[in-house]
Amino acid sequence: MTEKSSLLFSLLLCTIGAVGGAPSAPAQEPDGVTVRENAADAPSTNPLHACRPGPWGDLNYYYVHLEAPDEFVRQSVIPSEVTVWRFVGMSSDAVTAFLHSLALPAQILSAIQEQSQWYVSETETRILPHPVVIVNLSPEARTRIYSLVRPWRDNEIFFKPIAIEYESAEQWFEGLDLPPTIPPLVHRLTYPQGKGYAFSDIPFVLSQLESEHQRRTFIRALTRTRSIVLRLTVDGSTDLRSVADYWSSGSRFKDTLPLLESVAKVPEVSSLDVTHLLPPLPRKRLFTFPSPGTGFSGRFPDGLWTAFNFFQFSPIQDLPDEPEAVETYLKSRYIPAGEDPRFGDLIVLRHPMTKSAMHAAVRIADDIVYTKNGASIFRPWTMMKMDSMLLQWSHRGRPEVEYWRLKE
């Protein structure tokens, strides 16, 4: 497997940048592709969670696991099984000094220096670590090494690691046809990120699998996204006008009240999927993965694209993606919303050091947001908890959060 092929896979799977080439027949392709839902997470067996009380009404939710369509996984390139640490701008002496500063056990340091492969050039030092090193790094040492090799986009697997929002690796891989040794191995390879954990050692785990079926199953598992299905209780005790006012977002959608009144008149129905209260575009995209045709304009949808288009009936395709242009567009169409956000407000995540807008989402209710975490076709449009979203974007430190409201 070439380095270029490995990079293509990581771009598809977990990058912020655009993906692949132009599709051959975009006119025939849908905007979103139906997703694979884990049967173990069906509503009948999945416990309901209650949201906090608020103007949004009586809300509860359950989790589903979204997985990329099988055709996406079948057509994806299986990446290299070789782990590469790139220390850009560092000489071998500088890298050696850094490794000594980690206070690694003597046998691990020896395995890096004597059993691993080193490639030194004028611009960087590369290490292909021996398997014993990869397996036995402490979470602290792994964090420091991967933080140092992370900033370079050619290190895509480290540049945007996979954030783990599940309680355990066993839960993450539940129901998949993988060897029983894989979940504990992945658990051992995780390291702290923000308030959760991250995983970067995709090549090493692939090297431990015995067949292409297992490798593609593992790749599909990496696309697994935990999403929220949100439901609004509508019964005789519901203050329909008050709830409708919240979901109308300042009278932007005036048909909310008639819908709620209609549901309340059906005795057999006690709740409404909040998807029906969303504007047309997010209602269409939620719980789907983008088809290759969505990138025909040269840009695949990401979080900023998704947030800026929330109230659009048809998506605006020529949205800015350069930092300065994003700021200009944001300030020309939105005003600061303060600390009391409402339905439909933008949530902008800013890079903790550069302060540029690195991601955006839309406030739904309580601490639940609508978003798409990156431009990859392996990332769906989803609802998730605010903390889960922040975990996805904490690979360079916890982002700063701002709220913006569309101008009337």
Beta strands, then each sheet from edge to edge (+ up, - down):
strand 1: 32-34
strand 2: 36-37
strand 3: 49-50
strand 4: 59-67
strand 5: 85-88
strand 6: 117-120
strand 7: 124-128
strand 8: 162-164
strand 9: 191-193
strand 10: 196-199
strand 11: 225-233
strand 12: 271-273
strand 13: 288-290
strand 14: 334-336
strand 15: 346-350
strand 16: 357-365
strand 17: 368-372
strand 18: 381-385
strand 19: 400-406
sheet 1: 1+ 13-
sheet 2: 2+ 4- 3+
sheet 3: 2+ 4- 11+ 12-
sheet 4: 5+ 7- 6+
sheet 5: 8+ 10- 9+
sheet 6: 14+ 19- 15+ 16- 17+ 18-
end
